[in-house]
Structures are given as structure tokens and as C-alpha cells.
Amino acid sequence: MNPDITESSGNVFRDLGFYTAAESLRVRARLMAPLERSLREQGITQAEAAEELGTTQARISALMNGKIQAFSIDALINMLDRAGLEVDVNVRPKNA
């Protein structure tokens, strides 16, 4: 039996049917990934990370477990800044 294969639009959230929030979810995921990677590379505890980033251990747990809906873009940018990571924003026409 061959499963039907559908080509991705390039946005997994849109592909899953989250049309309205797809772009926001994609941006938040792209902000979360380097922050999570940085914390893992530092090898610090969630409590230490929370203190460094000015948040709670529960929020760090949500970050490390990929709970995208728990974070606004602003909150992620603030945490990235406190972690010493620079955010660079690029805007371009779609399908470019």
C-alpha cells in the first residue's frame, strides 16, 4: 500500500491546517530553536536558565519541551537578548 504523499508548502504549521496562526507559529519556532540549543550547550539547569533569562523554571521547561503556544514573539526576543543572542529580522516577498 502506497501512502499519499503531499509536498510541503515550506511551513509545517500551514500544512497541518493552522492557517491563521501559521506564520506566527513558524517565527516562534525559529526563535525558540537557537535559544533551546544555547541552553543545552551551556549545560545549566532549568533553574539557572530561568534566573539568567528573567523567567521561571516552568517557562524554561515549556521552552525545552517545544511548547510554542506558551510564548509570544516578544517574550522570546527578550529571552534571546538576555541569553546574549542577537535576533536578525529579514522580510522578503513570499516565494522568494
Phi and psi restraints in degrees (range 20) as a CNS / XPLOR table:
assign (resid 1 and name C) (resid 2 and name N)
       (resid 2 and name CA) (resid 2 and name C) 1.0 -99.1 20.0 2
assign (resid 2 and name N) (resid 2 and name CA)
       (resid 2 and name C) (resid 3 and name N) 1.0 121.4 20.0 2
assign (resid 2 and name C) (resid 3 and name N)
       (resid 3 and name CA) (resid 3 and name C) 1.0 -72.2 20.0 2
assign (resid 3 and name N) (resid 3 and name CA)
       (resid 3 and name C) (resid 4 and name N) 1.0 150.8 20.0 2
assign (resid 3 and name C) (resid 4 and name N)
       (resid 4 and name CA) (resid 4 and name C) 1.0 -69.9 20.0 2
assign (resid 4 and name N) (resid 4 and name CA)
       (resid 4 and name C) (resid 5 and name N) 1.0 134.4 20.0 2
assign (resid 4 and name C) (resid 5 and name N)
       (resid 5 and name CA) (resid 5 and name C) 1.0 -114.3 20.0 2
assign (resid 5 and name N) (resid 5 and name CA)
       (resid 5 and name C) (resid 6 and name N) 1.0 126.7 20.0 2
assign (resid 5 and name C) (resid 6 and name N)
       (resid 6 and name CA) (resid 6 and name C) 1.0 -113.2 20.0 2
assign (resid 6 and name N) (resid 6 and name CA)
       (resid 6 and name C) (resid 7 and name N) 1.0 130.2 20.0 2
assign (resid 6 and name C) (resid 7 and name N)
       (resid 7 and name CA) (resid 7 and name C) 1.0 -68.2 20.0 2
assign (resid 7 and name N) (resid 7 and name CA)
       (resid 7 and name C) (resid 8 and name N) 1.0 140.3 20.0 2
assign (resid 7 and name C) (resid 8 and name N)
       (resid 8 and name CA) (resid 8 and name C) 1.0 -71.6 20.0 2
assign (resid 8 and name N) (resid 8 and name CA)
       (resid 8 and name C) (resid 9 and name N) 1.0 148.7 20.0 2
assign (resid 8 and name C) (resid 9 and name N)
       (resid 9 and name CA) (resid 9 and name C) 1.0 -80.7 20.0 2
assign (resid 9 and name N) (resid 9 and name CA)
       (resid 9 and name C) (resid 10 and name N) 1.0 -8.9 20.0 2
assign (resid 9 and name C) (resid 10 and name N)
       (resid 10 and name CA) (resid 10 and name C) 1.0 97.8 20.0 2
assign (resid 10 and name N) (resid 10 and name CA)
       (resid 10 and name C) (resid 11 and name N) 1.0 -5.8 20.0 2
assign (resid 10 and name C) (resid 11 and name N)
       (resid 11 and name CA) (resid 11 and name C) 1.0 -130.7 20.0 2
assign (resid 11 and name N) (resid 11 and name CA)
       (resid 11 and name C) (resid 12 and name N) 1.0 103.3 20.0 2
assign (resid 11 and name C) (resid 12 and name N)
       (resid 12 and name CA) (resid 12 and name C) 1.0 -59.0 20.0 2
assign (resid 12 and name N) (resid 12 and name CA)
       (resid 12 and name C) (resid 13 and name N) 1.0 -33.5 20.0 2
assign (resid 12 and name C) (resid 13 and name N)
       (resid 13 and name CA) (resid 13 and name C) 1.0 -68.3 20.0 2
assign (resid 13 and name N) (resid 13 and name CA)
       (resid 13 and name C) (resid 14 and name N) 1.0 -40.6 20.0 2
assign (resid 13 and name C) (resid 14 and name N)
       (resid 14 and name CA) (resid 14 and name C) 1.0 -65.0 20.0 2
assign (resid 14 and name N) (resid 14 and name CA)
       (resid 14 and name C) (resid 15 and name N) 1.0 -41.9 20.0 2
assign (resid 14 and name C) (resid 15 and name N)
       (resid 15 and name CA) (resid 15 and name C) 1.0 -60.9 20.0 2
assign (resid 15 and name N) (resid 15 and name CA)
       (resid 15 and name C) (resid 16 and name N) 1.0 -30.1 20.0 2
assign (resid 15 and name C) (resid 16 and name N)
       (resid 16 and name CA) (resid 16 and name C) 1.0 -86.7 20.0 2
assign (resid 16 and name N) (resid 16 and name CA)
       (resid 16 and name C) (resid 17 and name N) 1.0 -0.3 20.0 2
assign (resid 16 and name C) (resid 17 and name N)
       (resid 17 and name CA) (resid 17 and name C) 1.0 99.4 20.0 2
assign (resid 17 and name N) (resid 17 and name CA)
       (resid 17 and name C) (resid 18 and name N) 1.0 7.4 20.0 2
assign (resid 17 and name C) (resid 18 and name N)
       (resid 18 and name CA) (resid 18 and name C) 1.0 -90.9 20.0 2
assign (resid 18 and name N) (resid 18 and name CA)
       (resid 18 and name C) (resid 19 and name N) 1.0 63.5 20.0 2
assign (resid 18 and name C) (resid 19 and name N)
       (resid 19 and name CA) (resid 19 and name C) 1.0 -62.5 20.0 2
assign (resid 19 and name N) (resid 19 and name CA)
       (resid 19 and name C) (resid 20 and name N) 1.0 -46.6 20.0 2
assign (resid 19 and name C) (resid 20 and name N)
       (resid 20 and name CA) (resid 20 and name C) 1.0 -65.9 20.0 2
assign (resid 20 and name N) (resid 20 and name CA)
       (resid 20 and name C) (resid 21 and name N) 1.0 -43.3 20.0 2
assign (resid 20 and name C) (resid 21 and name N)
       (resid 21 and name CA) (resid 21 and name C) 1.0 -98.7 20.0 2
assign (resid 21 and name N) (resid 21 and name CA)
       (resid 21 and name C) (resid 22 and name N) 1.0 4.6 20.0 2
assign (resid 21 and name C) (resid 22 and name N)
       (resid 22 and name CA) (resid 22 and name C) 1.0 -56.2 20.0 2
assign (resid 22 and name N) (resid 22 and name CA)
       (resid 22 and name C) (resid 23 and name N) 1.0 -46.6 20.0 2
assign (resid 22 and name C) (resid 23 and name N)
       (resid 23 and name CA) (resid 23 and name C) 1.0 -68.7 20.0 2
assign (resid 23 and name N) (resid 23 and name CA)
       (resid 23 and name C) (resid 24 and name N) 1.0 -41.0 20.0 2
assign (resid 23 and name C) (resid 24 and name N)
       (resid 24 and name CA) (resid 24 and name C) 1.0 -63.4 20.0 2
assign (resid 24 and name N) (resid 24 and name CA)
       (resid 24 and name C) (resid 25 and name N) 1.0 -42.7 20.0 2
assign (resid 24 and name C) (resid 25 and name N)
       (resid 25 and name CA) (resid 25 and name C) 1.0 -63.0 20.0 2
assign (resid 25 and name N) (resid 25 and name CA)
       (resid 25 and name C) (resid 26 and name N) 1.0 -41.0 20.0 2
assign (resid 25 and name C) (resid 26 and name N)
       (resid 26 and name CA) (resid 26 and name C) 1.0 -63.6 20.0 2
assign (resid 26 and name N) (resid 26 and name CA)
       (resid 26 and name C) (resid 27 and name N) 1.0 -44.6 20.0 2
assign (resid 26 and name C) (resid 27 and name N)
       (resid 27 and name CA) (resid 27 and name C) 1.0 -64.8 20.0 2
assign (resid 27 and name N) (resid 27 and name CA)
       (resid 27 and name C) (resid 28 and name N) 1.0 -45.3 20.0 2
assign (resid 27 and name C) (resid 28 and name N)
       (resid 28 and name CA) (resid 28 and name C) 1.0 -61.1 20.0 2
assign (resid 28 and name N) (resid 28 and name CA)
       (resid 28 and name C) (resid 29 and name N) 1.0 -41.1 20.0 2
assign (resid 28 and name C) (resid 29 and name N)
       (resid 29 and name CA) (resid 29 and name C) 1.0 -62.0 20.0 2
assign (resid 29 and name N) (resid 29 and name CA)
       (resid 29 and name C) (resid 30 and name N) 1.0 -39.8 20.0 2
assign (resid 29 and name C) (resid 30 and name N)
       (resid 30 and name CA) (resid 30 and name C) 1.0 -70.5 20.0 2
assign (resid 30 and name N) (resid 30 and name CA)
       (resid 30 and name C) (resid 31 and name N) 1.0 -25.6 20.0 2
assign (resid 30 and name C) (resid 31 and name N)
       (resid 31 and name CA) (resid 31 and name C) 1.0 -81.3 20.0 2
assign (resid 31 and name N) (resid 31 and name CA)
       (resid 31 and name C) (resid 32 and name N) 1.0 -35.4 20.0 2
assign (resid 31 and name C) (resid 32 and name N)
       (resid 32 and name CA) (resid 32 and name C) 1.0 -68.9 20.0 2
assign (resid 32 and name N) (resid 32 and name CA)
       (resid 32 and name C) (resid 33 and name N) 1.0 -38.6 20.0 2
assign (resid 32 and name C) (resid 33 and name N)
       (resid 33 and name CA) (resid 33 and name C) 1.0 -58.2 20.0 2
assign (resid 33 and name N) (resid 33 and name CA)
       (resid 33 and name C) (resid 34 and name N) 1.0 -51.2 20.0 2
assign (resid 33 and name C) (resid 34 and name N)
       (resid 34 and name CA) (resid 34 and name C) 1.0 -68.7 20.0 2
assign (resid 34 and name N) (resid 34 and name CA)
       (resid 34 and name C) (resid 35 and name N) 1.0 -29.8 20.0 2
assign (resid 34 and name C) (resid 35 and name N)
       (resid 35 and name CA) (resid 35 and name C) 1.0 -67.2 20.0 2
assign (resid 35 and name N) (resid 35 and name CA)
       (resid 35 and name C) (resid 36 and name N) 1.0 -46.8 20.0 2
assign (resid 35 and name C) (resid 36 and name N)
       (resid 36 and name CA) (resid 36 and name C) 1.0 -60.9 20.0 2
assign (resid 36 and name N) (resid 36 and name CA)
       (resid 36 and name C) (resid 37 and name N) 1.0 -45.2 20.0 2
assign (resid 36 and name C) (resid 37 and name N)
       (resid 37 and name CA) (resid 37 and name C) 1.0 -60.0 20.0 2
assign (resid 37 and name N) (resid 37 and name CA)
       (resid 37 and name C) (resid 38 and name N) 1.0 -43.3 20.0 2
assign (resid 37 and name C) (resid 38 and name N)
       (resid 38 and name CA) (resid 38 and name C) 1.0 -61.0 20.0 2
assign (resid 38 and name N) (resid 38 and name CA)
       (resid 38 and name C) (resid 39 and name N) 1.0 -44.7 20.0 2
assign (resid 38 and name C) (resid 39 and name N)
       (resid 39 and name CA) (resid 39 and name C) 1.0 -65.4 20.0 2
assign (resid 39 and name N) (resid 39 and name CA)
       (resid 39 and name C) (resid 40 and name N) 1.0 -40.6 20.0 2
assign (resid 39 and name C) (resid 40 and name N)
       (resid 40 and name CA) (resid 40 and name C) 1.0 -64.1 20.0 2
assign (resid 40 and name N) (resid 40 and name CA)
       (resid 40 and name C) (resid 41 and name N) 1.0 -41.7 20.0 2
assign (resid 40 and name C) (resid 41 and name N)
       (resid 41 and name CA) (resid 41 and name C) 1.0 -65.0 20.0 2
assign (resid 41 and name N) (resid 41 and name CA)
       (resid 41 and name C) (resid 42 and name N) 1.0 -33.6 20.0 2
assign (resid 41 and name C) (resid 42 and name N)
       (resid 42 and name CA) (resid 42 and name C) 1.0 -70.4 20.0 2
assign (resid 42 and name N) (resid 42 and name CA)
       (resid 42 and name C) (resid 43 and name N) 1.0 -24.5 20.0 2
assign (resid 42 and name C) (resid 43 and name N)
       (resid 43 and name CA) (resid 43 and name C) 1.0 66.8 20.0 2
assign (resid 43 and name N) (resid 43 and name CA)
       (resid 43 and name C) (resid 44 and name N) 1.0 29.3 20.0 2
assign (resid 43 and name C) (resid 44 and name N)
       (resid 44 and name CA) (resid 44 and name C) 1.0 -93.9 20.0 2
assign (resid 44 and name N) (resid 44 and name CA)
       (resid 44 and name C) (resid 45 and name N) 1.0 161.7 20.0 2
assign (resid 44 and name C) (resid 45 and name N)
       (resid 45 and name CA) (resid 45 and name C) 1.0 -74.6 20.0 2
assign (resid 45 and name N) (resid 45 and name CA)
       (resid 45 and name C) (resid 46 and name N) 1.0 165.1 20.0 2
assign (resid 45 and name C) (resid 46 and name N)
       (resid 46 and name CA) (resid 46 and name C) 1.0 -64.1 20.0 2
assign (resid 46 and name N) (resid 46 and name CA)
       (resid 46 and name C) (resid 47 and name N) 1.0 -35.7 20.0 2
assign (resid 46 and name C) (resid 47 and name N)
       (resid 47 and name CA) (resid 47 and name C) 1.0 -65.3 20.0 2
assign (resid 47 and name N) (resid 47 and name CA)
       (resid 47 and name C) (resid 48 and name N) 1.0 -42.1 20.0 2
assign (resid 47 and name C) (resid 48 and name N)
       (resid 48 and name CA) (resid 48 and name C) 1.0 -64.9 20.0 2
assign (resid 48 and name N) (resid 48 and name CA)
       (resid 48 and name C) (resid 49 and name N) 1.0 -41.9 20.0 2
assign (resid 48 and name C) (resid 49 and name N)
       (resid 49 and name CA) (resid 49 and name C) 1.0 -62.9 20.0 2
assign (resid 49 and name N) (resid 49 and name CA)
       (resid 49 and name C) (resid 50 and name N) 1.0 -41.7 20.0 2
assign (resid 49 and name C) (resid 50 and name N)
       (resid 50 and name CA) (resid 50 and name C) 1.0 -60.8 20.0 2
assign (resid 50 and name N) (resid 50 and name CA)
       (resid 50 and name C) (resid 51 and name N) 1.0 -43.6 20.0 2
assign (resid 50 and name C) (resid 51 and name N)
       (resid 51 and name CA) (resid 51 and name C) 1.0 -64.1 20.0 2
assign (resid 51 and name N) (resid 51 and name CA)
       (resid 51 and name C) (resid 52 and name N) 1.0 -44.2 20.0 2
assign (resid 51 and name C) (resid 52 and name N)
       (resid 52 and name CA) (resid 52 and name C) 1.0 -61.7 20.0 2
assign (resid 52 and name N) (resid 52 and name CA)
       (resid 52 and name C) (resid 53 and name N) 1.0 -38.4 20.0 2
assign (resid 52 and name C) (resid 53 and name N)
       (resid 53 and name CA) (resid 53 and name C) 1.0 -96.0 20.0 2
assign (resid 53 and name N) (resid 53 and name CA)
       (resid 53 and name C) (resid 54 and name N) 1.0 -0.4 20.0 2
assign (resid 53 and name C) (resid 54 and name N)
       (resid 54 and name CA) (resid 54 and name C) 1.0 69.2 20.0 2
assign (resid 54 and name N) (resid 54 and name CA)
       (resid 54 and name C) (resid 55 and name N) 1.0 40.5 20.0 2
assign (resid 54 and name C) (resid 55 and name N)
       (resid 55 and name CA) (resid 55 and name C) 1.0 -140.3 20.0 2
assign (resid 55 and name N) (resid 55 and name CA)
       (resid 55 and name C) (resid 56 and name N) 1.0 -165.5 20.0 2
assign (resid 55 and name C) (resid 56 and name N)
       (resid 56 and name CA) (resid 56 and name C) 1.0 -103.7 20.0 2
assign (resid 56 and name N) (resid 56 and name CA)
       (resid 56 and name C) (resid 57 and name N) 1.0 161.5 20.0 2
assign (resid 56 and name C) (resid 57 and name N)
       (resid 57 and name CA) (resid 57 and name C) 1.0 -62.2 20.0 2
assign (resid 57 and name N) (resid 57 and name CA)
       (resid 57 and name C) (resid 58 and name N) 1.0 -35.6 20.0 2
assign (resid 57 and name C) (resid 58 and name N)
       (resid 58 and name CA) (resid 58 and name C) 1.0 -62.7 20.0 2
assign (resid 58 and name N) (resid 58 and name CA)
       (resid 58 and name C) (resid 59 and name N) 1.0 -37.8 20.0 2
assign (resid 58 and name C) (resid 59 and name N)
       (resid 59 and name CA) (resid 59 and name C) 1.0 -68.6 20.0 2
assign (resid 59 and name N) (resid 59 and name CA)
       (resid 59 and name C) (resid 60 and name N) 1.0 -37.7 20.0 2
assign (resid 59 and name C) (resid 60 and name N)
       (resid 60 and name CA) (resid 60 and name C) 1.0 -65.2 20.0 2
assign (resid 60 and name N) (resid 60 and name CA)
       (resid 60 and name C) (resid 61 and name N) 1.0 -40.2 20.0 2
assign (resid 60 and name C) (resid 61 and name N)
       (resid 61 and name CA) (resid 61 and name C) 1.0 -59.3 20.0 2
assign (resid 61 and name N) (resid 61 and name CA)
       (resid 61 and name C) (resid 62 and name N) 1.0 -44.3 20.0 2
assign (resid 61 and name C) (resid 62 and name N)
       (resid 62 and name CA) (resid 62 and name C) 1.0 -61.7 20.0 2
assign (resid 62 and name N) (resid 62 and name CA)
       (resid 62 and name C) (resid 63 and name N) 1.0 -41.3 20.0 2
assign (resid 62 and name C) (resid 63 and name N)
       (resid 63 and name CA) (resid 63 and name C) 1.0 -61.1 20.0 2
assign (resid 63 and name N) (resid 63 and name CA)
       (resid 63 and name C) (resid 64 and name N) 1.0 -49.2 20.0 2
assign (resid 63 and name C) (resid 64 and name N)
       (resid 64 and name CA) (resid 64 and name C) 1.0 -67.3 20.0 2
assign (resid 64 and name N) (resid 64 and name CA)
       (resid 64 and name C) (resid 65 and name N) 1.0 -21.7 20.0 2
assign (resid 64 and name C) (resid 65 and name N)
       (resid 65 and name CA) (resid 65 and name C) 1.0 -99.5 20.0 2
assign (resid 65 and name N) (resid 65 and name CA)
       (resid 65 and name C) (resid 66 and name N) 1.0 11.1 20.0 2
assign (resid 65 and name C) (resid 66 and name N)
       (resid 66 and name CA) (resid 66 and name C) 1.0 68.8 20.0 2
assign (resid 66 and name N) (resid 66 and name CA)
       (resid 66 and name C) (resid 67 and name N) 1.0 29.4 20.0 2
assign (resid 66 and name C) (resid 67 and name N)
       (resid 67 and name CA) (resid 67 and name C) 1.0 -82.4 20.0 2
assign (resid 67 and name N) (resid 67 and name CA)
       (resid 67 and name C) (resid 68 and name N) 1.0 79.6 20.0 2
assign (resid 67 and name C) (resid 68 and name N)
       (resid 68 and name CA) (resid 68 and name C) 1.0 -55.7 20.0 2
assign (resid 68 and name N) (resid 68 and name CA)
       (resid 68 and name C) (resid 69 and name N) 1.0 -41.2 20.0 2
assign (resid 68 and name C) (resid 69 and name N)
       (resid 69 and name CA) (resid 69 and name C) 1.0 -64.0 20.0 2
assign (resid 69 and name N) (resid 69 and name CA)
       (resid 69 and name C) (resid 70 and name N) 1.0 -15.2 20.0 2
assign (resid 69 and name C) (resid 70 and name N)
       (resid 70 and name CA) (resid 70 and name C) 1.0 -80.2 20.0 2
assign (resid 70 and name N) (resid 70 and name CA)
       (resid 70 and name C) (resid 71 and name N) 1.0 -7.0 20.0 2
assign (resid 70 and name C) (resid 71 and name N)
       (resid 71 and name CA) (resid 71 and name C) 1.0 -129.0 20.0 2
assign (resid 71 and name N) (resid 71 and name CA)
       (resid 71 and name C) (resid 72 and name N) 1.0 139.9 20.0 2
assign (resid 71 and name C) (resid 72 and name N)
       (resid 72 and name CA) (resid 72 and name C) 1.0 -88.8 20.0 2
assign (resid 72 and name N) (resid 72 and name CA)
       (resid 72 and name C) (resid 73 and name N) 1.0 162.5 20.0 2
assign (resid 72 and name C) (resid 73 and name N)
       (resid 73 and name CA) (resid 73 and name C) 1.0 -60.7 20.0 2
assign (resid 73 and name N) (resid 73 and name CA)
       (resid 73 and name C) (resid 74 and name N) 1.0 -42.8 20.0 2
assign (resid 73 and name C) (resid 74 and name N)
       (resid 74 and name CA) (resid 74 and name C) 1.0 -59.0 20.0 2
assign (resid 74 and name N) (resid 74 and name CA)
       (resid 74 and name C) (resid 75 and name N) 1.0 -46.0 20.0 2
assign (resid 74 and name C) (resid 75 and name N)
       (resid 75 and name CA) (resid 75 and name C) 1.0 -61.6 20.0 2
assign (resid 75 and name N) (resid 75 and name CA)
       (resid 75 and name C) (resid 76 and name N) 1.0 -41.6 20.0 2
assign (resid 75 and name C) (resid 76 and name N)
       (resid 76 and name CA) (resid 76 and name C) 1.0 -66.0 20.0 2
assign (resid 76 and name N) (resid 76 and name CA)
       (resid 76 and name C) (resid 77 and name N) 1.0 -41.3 20.0 2
assign (resid 76 and name C) (resid 77 and name N)
       (resid 77 and name CA) (resid 77 and name C) 1.0 -63.5 20.0 2
assign (resid 77 and name N) (resid 77 and name CA)
       (resid 77 and name C) (resid 78 and name N) 1.0 -40.8 20.0 2
assign (resid 77 and name C) (resid 78 and name N)
       (resid 78 and name CA) (resid 78 and name C) 1.0 -62.8 20.0 2
assign (resid 78 and name N) (resid 78 and name CA)
       (resid 78 and name C) (resid 79 and name N) 1.0 -42.9 20.0 2
assign (resid 78 and name C) (resid 79 and name N)
       (resid 79 and name CA) (resid 79 and name C) 1.0 -67.1 20.0 2
assign (resid 79 and name N) (resid 79 and name CA)
       (resid 79 and name C) (resid 80 and name N) 1.0 -40.0 20.0 2
assign (resid 79 and name C) (resid 80 and name N)
       (resid 80 and name CA) (resid 80 and name C) 1.0 -60.1 20.0 2
assign (resid 80 and name N) (resid 80 and name CA)
       (resid 80 and name C) (resid 81 and name N) 1.0 -42.3 20.0 2
assign (resid 80 and name C) (resid 81 and name N)
       (resid 81 and name CA) (resid 81 and name C) 1.0 -62.3 20.0 2
assign (resid 81 and name N) (resid 81 and name CA)
       (resid 81 and name C) (resid 82 and name N) 1.0 -46.2 20.0 2
assign (resid 81 and name C) (resid 82 and name N)
       (resid 82 and name CA) (resid 82 and name C) 1.0 -64.7 20.0 2
assign (resid 82 and name N) (resid 82 and name CA)
       (resid 82 and name C) (resid 83 and name N) 1.0 -25.7 20.0 2
assign (resid 82 and name C) (resid 83 and name N)
       (resid 83 and name CA) (resid 83 and name C) 1.0 -83.3 20.0 2
assign (resid 83 and name N) (resid 83 and name CA)
       (resid 83 and name C) (resid 84 and name N) 1.0 -2.2 20.0 2
assign (resid 83 and name C) (resid 84 and name N)
       (resid 84 and name CA) (resid 84 and name C) 1.0 81.9 20.0 2
assign (resid 84 and name N) (resid 84 and name CA)
       (resid 84 and name C) (resid 85 and name N) 1.0 21.8 20.0 2
assign (resid 84 and name C) (resid 85 and name N)
       (resid 85 and name CA) (resid 85 and name C) 1.0 -108.2 20.0 2
assign (resid 85 and name N) (resid 85 and name CA)
       (resid 85 and name C) (resid 86 and name N) 1.0 136.7 20.0 2
assign (resid 85 and name C) (resid 86 and name N)
       (resid 86 and name CA) (resid 86 and name C) 1.0 -93.3 20.0 2
assign (resid 86 and name N) (resid 86 and name CA)
       (resid 86 and name C) (resid 87 and name N) 1.0 137.1 20.0 2
assign (resid 86 and name C) (resid 87 and name N)
       (resid 87 and name CA) (resid 87 and name C) 1.0 -101.6 20.0 2
assign (resid 87 and name N) (resid 87 and name CA)
       (resid 87 and name C) (resid 88 and name N) 1.0 129.0 20.0 2
assign (resid 87 and name C) (resid 88 and name N)
       (resid 88 and name CA) (resid 88 and name C) 1.0 -118.4 20.0 2
assign (resid 88 and name N) (resid 88 and name CA)
       (resid 88 and name C) (resid 89 and name N) 1.0 126.2 20.0 2
assign (resid 88 and name C) (resid 89 and name N)
       (resid 89 and name CA) (resid 89 and name C) 1.0 -106.4 20.0 2
assign (resid 89 and name N) (resid 89 and name CA)
       (resid 89 and name C) (resid 90 and name N) 1.0 130.6 20.0 2
assign (resid 89 and name C) (resid 90 and name N)
       (resid 90 and name CA) (resid 90 and name C) 1.0 -122.4 20.0 2
assign (resid 90 and name N) (resid 90 and name CA)
       (resid 90 and name C) (resid 91 and name N) 1.0 132.7 20.0 2
assign (resid 90 and name C) (resid 91 and name N)
       (resid 91 and name CA) (resid 91 and name C) 1.0 -123.2 20.0 2
assign (resid 91 and name N) (resid 91 and name CA)
       (resid 91 and name C) (resid 92 and name N) 1.0 132.2 20.0 2
assign (resid 91 and name C) (resid 92 and name N)
       (resid 92 and name CA) (resid 92 and name C) 1.0 -147.7 20.0 2
assign (resid 92 and name N) (resid 92 and name CA)
       (resid 92 and name C) (resid 93 and name N) 1.0 163.1 20.0 2
assign (resid 92 and name C) (resid 93 and name N)
       (resid 93 and name CA) (resid 93 and name C) 1.0 -61.4 20.0 2
assign (resid 93 and name N) (resid 93 and name CA)
       (resid 93 and name C) (resid 94 and name N) 1.0 146.7 20.0 2
assign (resid 93 and name C) (resid 94 and name N)
       (resid 94 and name CA) (resid 94 and name C) 1.0 -60.3 20.0 2
assign (resid 94 and name N) (resid 94 and name CA)
       (resid 94 and name C) (resid 95 and name N) 1.0 151.4 20.0 2
assign (resid 94 and name C) (resid 95 and name N)
       (resid 95 and name CA) (resid 95 and name C) 1.0 60.9 20.0 2
assign (resid 95 and name N) (resid 95 and name CA)
       (resid 95 and name C) (resid 96 and name N) 1.0 28.9 20.0 2
